[in-house]
Amino acid sequence: MAGGLFLLVYIISFVTRGQAYLQFVEPGYTTATSSSTYANYIASRTVDGDVSQQISRCLHTDSKTDINKAWLRVDLMKTISIKSVKFWYRNDRGSGYGNTIRLRGYSIRVSNGTALPPPESSCYTDPGNVTLSTIIEKDCERTAKYVWIYQDNTLDGICPILEICEVQVFGCETGKYGVNCNKTCSHCKNKVSCGAVSGKCNQEGCVHAGFQTPYCQHCIDGTYGEECSETCSEFCKSRNCDRKTGACNDGCLAGYSGNQCDQILFKECGIGRYGLKCGESCMHCLEGICNNVNGICTKGCESGFKAIMCNTPCDKGEYGRDCKHKCSGNCLNGEICDPRDGTCPSCAAGFQGTKCDQKCSDGTYGGNCSEICGGCLNGTTCHHVNGQCPSGCKPGWISTPNCDLPCAAGTFGLDCLNTCSGHCLHSAPCDRSTGHCQDCSQGWTNNFCNEQTGKPRKDLERMTLEHLKLDNKRLAAETAFLKTKEKYLWLKINSEFPIVLKNKIKPSVSERKLSRMKQFNPE
């Protein structure tokens, strides 16, 4: 009797302080258990009514390094409708982050049993990325007997530890909810379990047919029965029915009778007919079949029509059976596709196929895909609509957007920046991509026909070193030859720059400055 009186006083004192919900942790009556204890910092300190936050008045779980979880379980001694959970954490370790570093990543969980681990569907889980207060209250609208504070976060490199000083649990007695717990859960099937704040019913549902969980509100129009899981008959005149029984409110469509309009008055008509004495014709029903009473197309619509009686043509841009498909949008001049099969009279530039739903094949573009792409770089295909090359032009083509102009005769390479040697056989132009000749004129050799054969030219006597075209691999060797007496030198010369010649250089010349060579004695 004394314990019950204390609980009553404790609850009344809580309400008189302006709180709207009951507090169910009763010092001396409520029990608490923890996963472990450190020294004498035991779990019962969390339900003793003392909200002091010095560790000497708190629970402290063990700090062994092999521990991978810590928990506190508060036994409320009966099942209640919980609204929220509040707890006090130690605050004697400085301020801010230092106090609650071990709390980061915790969760609040509830259950009706003591099995471990507690249910993973928690009321609240801390994200672990903010500094926590030392006094925390979190909403937890559940019906349960046990409240858990659970810690299994090891990401900070700290073994899970709890240092909780006091816990309080707010809510209503089961069967009650709302401000001051003055509403009943009579709308729920079990009448004893609903959300303390909202009155939301649990999974057992509502007590009456015609209402829908979680708040047991009236069924929406067109539905009825338990959990509003049934659909009103399609033959109700208004398509609405009694939310409990399913009886049609405004009577039945022609040809049907019964509370739920599920009795047929007419005999079967032949295919394509319906109504009184089968005097009506089905509309554009698939296979010509419709309901013999109301003309509704039971198998759907022919291509190009929609609605339950298939008497509505497809909207613009739709086609096919029941108008379920969309036109490609690529018909010429924005024309609409055929509502039956989606075909276009003609295609816009860049598209092909009867429905104009395919891009031009690689290498083609434009109207009817009749244009041929130019010389796009690296073998890429041009844009299917305008023919432009996305990465520029390959060698042999002038750099225009479409790469459709070949190099002029006598030029070759990227953007036609190189000049042919001019010594291809019969003055033929060189290959516009590579600069190669098929054959060379007499006296010239190699792929470019820019290397002279036969006797050397006399105009070499006044050739200066600035005219020499020496590649990187031969430069050192040729320079060494020039500095050595009685050696041979290869020079590259043509009409514009040196070609390859084998020459013997007089010692007197090679010993001089290398700015000019006075004389060559070809062998």
C-alpha positions in Angstrom: 0.0 0.0 0.0 2.8 2.4 0.9 4.6 1.7 -2.4 1.4 2.3 -4.4 0.8 5.6 -2.5 4.4 6.7 -3.3 3.9 6.0 -7.0 0.6 8.0 -7.0 2.3 10.9 -5.3 5.2 10.7 -7.7 3.0 10.7 -10.8 0.8 13.5 -9.4 3.8 15.7 -8.6 5.0 15.2 -12.2 1.7 16.2 -13.7 1.3 19.2 -11.5 4.6 20.6 -12.8 2.8 21.1 -16.1 3.8 17.9 -17.9 1.1 16.2 -20.0 2.2 12.6 -19.6 2.8 10.2 -16.7 6.3 9.2 -15.5 6.6 5.5 -14.9 10.0 5.0 -13.2 9.3 4.6 -9.5 12.3 4.7 -7.1 12.3 1.6 -5.0 9.9 -0.2 -7.3 11.3 0.0 -10.8 14.4 -2.2 -11.4 17.4 -1.9 -13.7 20.0 -4.3 -15.0 23.3 -3.6 -16.9 25.6 -5.6 -19.1 28.4 -5.2 -16.5 29.5 -2.9 -13.7 32.7 -1.1 -12.9 33.6 -1.2 -9.2 30.4 -0.4 -7.3 28.8 1.9 -9.9 25.6 -0.3 -10.2 22.6 -0.1 -12.4 20.1 0.6 -9.6 21.5 4.1 -9.4 19.7 4.9 -12.7 16.2 4.4 -11.1 16.7 5.9 -7.6 15.2 9.3 -8.4 18.6 11.1 -8.0 19.5 13.2 -11.0 22.9 14.2 -9.7 25.5 13.8 -12.5 28.6 13.0 -10.6 29.9 9.5 -11.5 29.7 8.5 -7.8 25.9 8.6 -8.2 25.7 6.9 -11.6 26.0 3.6 -13.4 29.4 2.8 -14.9 29.8 -0.3 -17.0 33.1 -2.2 -17.1 35.9 -0.8 -19.2 37.7 -4.0 -20.2 39.2 -3.7 -23.7 37.6 -6.9 -25.0 34.0 -5.7 -24.4 32.1 -5.0 -27.6 28.7 -3.8 -26.2 27.3 -2.2 -23.1 23.6 -1.9 -22.2 21.2 -0.7 -19.5 17.7 -2.4 -19.2 15.0 -0.7 -17.2 12.1 -2.9 -16.2 8.9 -0.9 -15.9 7.2 -3.8 -14.2 4.2 -3.7 -16.6 3.5 -2.9 -20.3 2.8 0.8 -20.9 2.2 3.1 -23.9 5.5 5.0 -24.0 5.7 8.5 -25.2 9.4 9.4 -24.6 12.6 8.4 -22.7 14.8 10.8 -20.8 18.1 10.2 -19.1 20.9 12.0 -17.4 24.6 11.3 -18.2 27.6 12.1 -16.1 28.9 15.7 -16.5 31.9 15.8 -14.2 34.5 15.2 -16.9 35.0 18.8 -17.9 32.5 20.3 -20.4 31.1 19.6 -23.9 32.5 16.8 -25.9 34.6 15.4 -23.0 31.6 14.5 -21.0 29.7 12.4 -23.6 32.5 11.1 -25.9 31.7 7.5 -24.7 28.0 8.0 -25.5 28.3 8.7 -29.3 26.5 6.2 -31.5 24.1 4.9 -28.7 20.5 3.8 -29.3 17.3 3.7 -27.3 15.3 0.5 -27.8 12.2 -1.1 -26.3 11.0 -4.7 -25.9 8.5 -6.9 -24.1 11.1 -9.5 -23.3 14.7 -9.7 -22.0 16.3 -11.6 -24.9 19.7 -10.2 -26.1 20.4 -8.3 -28.2 17.3 -6.1 -27.9 15.3 -5.4 -31.1 17.3 -3.6 -33.7 14.2 -1.5 -34.6 15.1 1.3 -32.1 13.3 4.4 -31.1 16.4 6.4 -31.7 20.0 5.9 -32.8 22.6 8.6 -32.4 24.4 9.4 -35.7 27.7 9.7 -33.8 28.8 13.0 -35.5 27.6 15.7 -33.0 28.5 16.7 -29.5 25.8 15.3 -27.2 24.1 17.0 -24.2 24.4 15.4 -20.8 20.6 15.5 -20.4 18.8 13.8 -23.3 15.1 13.1 -24.1 13.9 11.3 -27.2 10.4 10.4 -28.5 9.7 6.7 -28.5 6.0 6.0 -29.3 5.9 2.3 -28.5 4.0 -0.2 -26.3 6.5 -2.1 -24.2 7.6 -3.3 -20.8 11.4 -2.8 -21.0 13.5 0.2 -22.1 17.1 -0.2 -23.2 20.0 2.2 -23.6 22.3 0.3 -25.9 25.9 1.0 -26.9 27.9 -1.0 -29.4 29.8 1.8 -31.1 33.6 1.1 -31.3 34.5 3.5 -34.2 36.1 6.0 -31.8 38.6 3.4 -30.7 36.9 3.2 -27.3 35.4 0.1 -25.9 31.6 0.5 -25.3 30.9 2.1 -21.9 27.8 3.6 -20.4 27.8 6.2 -17.6 24.1 6.9 -16.9 22.9 8.6 -13.8 19.1 8.5 -14.0 16.3 7.4 -16.4 12.7 8.5 -16.7 10.0 7.1 -19.0 6.9 9.1 -19.9 3.7 7.9 -21.4 0.2 6.6 -20.6 -1.3 3.5 -19.2 -2.2 1.1 -21.9 -5.6 1.8 -23.5 -5.1 5.5 -23.1 -3.5 8.2 -25.2 -3.3 12.0 -25.9 -2.7 15.0 -23.7 -3.1 14.1 -20.1 -3.9 10.5 -21.3 -7.6 11.3 -21.4 -8.5 9.5 -24.6 -9.1 5.8 -25.0 -7.9 3.3 -27.6 -11.4 2.0 -28.1 -11.1 2.3 -31.9 -8.3 -0.3 -31.9 -9.2 -4.0 -32.1 -7.5 -5.0 -28.8 -8.6 -1.6 -27.2 -5.5 -1.7 -25.0 -2.7 -0.8 -27.3 -2.3 2.4 -29.3 0.3 5.2 -29.6 0.5 7.4 -26.5 0.6 10.6 -28.6 -1.3 9.8 -31.8 -3.6 6.9 -30.8 -2.1 4.9 -33.7 -3.3 1.2 -33.5 -0.8 -1.6 -33.6 -0.7 -4.3 -36.3 -4.0 -5.9 -35.0 -6.0 -3.2 -36.7 -9.3 -1.5 -36.0 -12.2 -2.8 -34.0 -14.8 -2.0 -36.7 -15.0 -2.8 -40.4 -15.1 0.4 -42.5 -12.1 1.9 -40.9 -8.4 1.9 -41.8 -5.3 1.7 -39.7 -3.2 3.2 -38.3 -5.7 5.8 -37.0 -8.9 4.0 -37.8 -10.3 6.6 -40.1 -13.2 6.0 -42.4 -12.5 4.0 -45.6 -11.9 6.2 -48.7 -14.6 6.2 -51.4 -14.7 3.0 -53.4 -13.4 0.7 -50.5 -15.0 -1.1 -47.6 -14.6 -3.9 -45.0 -11.9 -4.7 -42.5 -8.9 -2.5 -43.1 -10.8 -1.2 -46.1 -9.3 -4.0 -48.1 -12.3 -4.7 -50.3 -13.3 -2.7 -53.4 -16.9 -1.7 -54.2 -18.5 -3.4 -57.1 -17.8 -1.9 -60.5 -21.5 -2.1 -61.2 -22.5 0.3 -58.4 -24.1 3.3 -60.1 -21.9 5.8 -58.3 -18.9 3.3 -57.7 -19.4 4.0 -53.9 -20.7 1.6 -51.3 -21.3 1.2 -47.6 -17.9 1.2 -45.9 -18.9 -1.7 -43.7 -21.0 -4.0 -45.9 -20.1 -3.0 -49.4 -23.7 -2.5 -50.4 -24.0 0.0 -53.3 -25.3 3.3 -52.0 -27.0 4.6 -55.1 -28.2 1.4 -56.7 -26.9 -0.6 -59.6 -26.1 0.0 -63.3 -28.6 -1.3 -65.8 -28.7 -5.1 -66.0 -27.5 -5.7 -62.4 -29.2 -6.1 -59.0 -28.5 -7.2 -55.4 -26.9 -5.3 -52.5 -23.5 -5.4 -54.1 -24.9 -5.3 -57.7 -23.4 -8.7 -58.4 -26.5 -10.4 -59.9 -26.9 -10.2 -63.7 -30.4 -9.6 -65.1 -29.7 -10.0 -68.8 -28.9 -13.1 -70.8 -25.7 -13.2 -72.7 -25.5 -11.3 -76.0 -23.6 -12.3 -79.1 -20.1 -10.9 -79.7 -20.2 -7.1 -80.3 -23.6 -6.6 -78.6 -24.8 -5.5 -75.2 -27.7 -3.9 -73.3 -31.5 -4.4 -73.2 -32.4 -7.0 -75.9 -28.7 -6.8 -76.9 -29.6 -3.6 -78.8 -26.4 -1.8 -78.3 -23.1 -2.3 -80.2 -19.8 -2.6 -78.4 -17.4 0.2 -79.2 -13.7 -0.5 -80.1 -13.3 -3.5 -77.8 -10.5 -6.0 -78.4 -11.9 -8.9 -80.3 -15.3 -7.1 -80.3 -16.1 -8.4 -76.8 -17.8 -6.3 -74.1 -19.9 -6.8 -71.1 -23.4 -7.8 -72.2 -25.1 -5.5 -69.7 -23.1 -2.2 -69.7 -20.8 -2.5 -72.7 -17.6 -2.3 -70.8 -14.7 -3.9 -72.8 -13.6 -6.8 -70.7 -10.4 -7.6 -72.6 -9.3 -4.0 -73.2 -9.4 -1.8 -76.3 -8.3 -2.1 -79.9 -5.2 -0.1 -80.9 -6.0 3.6 -80.9 -8.7 3.7 -78.2 -9.0 3.8 -74.4 -11.4 4.1 -71.4 -13.6 1.3 -70.0 -15.9 1.3 -73.1 -13.0 2.0 -75.5 -14.9 5.0 -76.9 -12.2 7.5 -76.4 -9.4 8.0 -79.0 -5.8 8.1 -77.9 -4.5 11.5 -76.9 -1.9 13.1 -79.2 1.4 11.4 -78.8 -0.2 8.0 -77.6 -0.8 4.8 -79.6 -1.5 1.1 -79.3 -3.9 -1.0 -77.3 -5.4 1.1 -74.5 -3.1 3.9 -75.7 -0.4 2.6 -73.4 2.6 3.5 -75.7 4.1 6.9 -76.4 5.1 8.1 -79.9 8.8 8.5 -80.6 8.4 12.3 -81.1 10.7 12.1 -84.1 8.1 12.3 -86.9 8.9 14.9 -89.6 7.8 18.5 -88.8 6.4 17.4 -85.4 3.6 15.3 -86.9 1.8 12.9 -84.6 2.3 9.2 -85.0 -0.5 6.9 -86.1 -2.6 6.2 -82.9 -3.0 2.5 -83.9 0.6 1.4 -84.5 2.9 4.5 -83.8 4.2 4.8 -87.3 5.2 8.2 -88.8 4.6 9.4 -92.4 8.2 10.5 -92.5 11.1 10.9 -90.1 12.8 14.0 -88.8 16.5 14.4 -89.7 18.7 11.9 -87.9 16.1 9.2 -87.4 14.8 6.1 -89.3 12.4 3.1 -89.0 8.7 3.0 -89.4 8.2 4.7 -86.0 11.3 6.9 -86.4 12.5 5.5 -83.1 16.0 4.6 -84.4 18.9 6.9 -84.9 20.7 6.9 -88.2 23.2 4.0 -88.7 26.8 4.8 -88.0 28.4 6.8 -90.8 25.1 8.4 -92.0 23.0 11.4 -90.9 20.4 13.9 -91.9 17.0 13.5 -93.7 16.2 9.9 -94.4 19.8 9.2 -93.1 20.9 9.8 -96.7 24.0 11.9 -96.0 27.4 10.3 -95.5 29.6 11.4 -92.6 32.9 13.0 -93.4 36.3 12.1 -92.1 35.9 12.2 -88.3 39.0 11.7 -86.2 39.8 8.3 -84.7 37.0 6.6 -86.6 34.2 8.2 -84.5 30.8 8.5 -86.1 29.3 11.9 -86.8 26.2 13.3 -85.1 23.1 11.5 -86.5 21.2 14.8 -87.1 23.7 17.4 -88.3 26.7 15.3 -89.3 29.2 17.1 -87.2 32.3 15.3 -85.9 32.5 15.3 -82.1 36.3 15.1 -81.9 37.5 17.0 -85.0 38.7 15.7 -88.4 41.1 12.9 -89.3 44.2 13.6 -91.4 43.4 14.5 -95.0 40.4 16.6 -94.2 40.0 20.4 -93.7 38.8 21.2 -90.2 35.1 22.1 -90.8 32.3 21.1 -88.4 31.4 18.2 -90.7 34.9 17.3 -91.9 33.4 17.0 -95.4 36.1 18.9 -97.4 39.2 16.9 -98.3 42.7 18.5 -98.4 43.4 20.4 -101.6 45.8 18.7 -104.0 49.4 19.1 -102.8 48.5 19.1 -99.1 48.1 16.4 -96.5 47.8 15.6 -92.8 45.8 17.0 -89.9 44.0 20.1 -91.1 46.0 19.8 -94.3 48.9 21.7 -92.8 51.6 19.7 -94.6 52.8 20.1 -98.2 53.4 17.1 -100.5 57.0 16.8 -101.8 56.0 17.5 -105.4 58.0 14.5 -106.7 55.2 11.9 -107.0 55.3 10.1 -110.4 53.6 12.0 -113.2 53.0 14.9 -110.8 50.3 12.9 -109.1 49.1 14.3 -105.8 50.3 12.6 -102.6 48.0 10.7 -100.3 46.0 13.4 -98.4 46.2 11.6 -95.1 49.8 10.4 -95.0 51.6 12.4 -97.7 52.9 9.2 -99.4 53.3 8.8 -103.1 52.4 5.7 -105.0 55.6 6.0 -107.0 58.3 8.7 -107.3 59.6 10.7 -110.2 63.1 9.8 -111.4 65.8 10.9 -109.0 63.6 10.7 -105.9 62.9 7.9 -103.4 61.2 6.9 -100.0 57.4 7.0 -99.3 57.3 10.8 -99.5 59.6 11.0 -102.6 61.6 13.7 -100.9 65.0 11.9 -100.8 67.2 12.4 -103.9 69.2 9.7 -105.5 72.1 9.9 -108.0 74.6 12.8 -108.3 74.7 15.5 -105.7 73.6 19.0 -106.5 76.3 21.7 -107.1 74.4 24.2 -105.1 75.5 22.4 -101.9 78.9 24.2 -102.0 77.5 27.2 -100.2 75.0 25.3 -97.9 75.2 26.4 -94.3 74.6 24.2 -91.2 71.4 26.2 -90.6 69.9 24.4 -93.6 70.6 20.9 -92.3 67.5 18.8 -91.2 69.0 16.5 -88.5 66.8 14.2 -86.5 67.5 13.7 -82.8 68.8 10.2 -83.1 71.6 11.2 -85.7 72.6 14.6 -84.5 75.3 13.6 -82.1 76.9 11.2 -84.5 76.9 13.6 -87.5 78.4 16.4 -85.3 81.2 14.0 -84.3 81.8 13.2 -88.0 82.2 16.9 -88.7 84.9 17.2 -86.1 86.9 14.3 -87.3 89.2 14.4 -90.4 88.5 12.3 -93.4 85.0 11.2 -92.3 81.7 10.9 -94.1 78.5 12.9 -93.5 74.9 12.2 -94.4 72.8 15.3 -95.2 69.1 15.5 -95.8 68.2 17.8 -98.7 65.4 18.5 -101.2 64.4 21.6 -103.1 63.3 23.2 -99.9 65.5 21.5 -97.3 68.5 19.0 -97.4 68.2 15.4 -98.7 70.5 12.4 -97.9 73.9 12.6 -99.6 77.2 10.9 -98.8 80.0 13.3 -98.8 83.7 13.5 -97.9 84.7 16.7 -96.2 88.2 18.1 -96.5 90.0 18.3 -93.2 90.6 22.0 -93.6 86.8 22.5 -93.7 85.9 20.3 -90.8 88.5 21.9 -88.6 86.9 25.3 -89.1 83.9 26.8 -87.4 80.8 24.7 -88.2 78.7 27.7 -89.3 79.4 27.1 -93.0 80.8 24.3 -95.2 82.8 25.6 -98.1 83.2 22.5 -100.2 81.9 18.9 -100.7 83.7 16.2 -102.6 81.2 13.5 -103.4 82.5 10.0 -104.0 
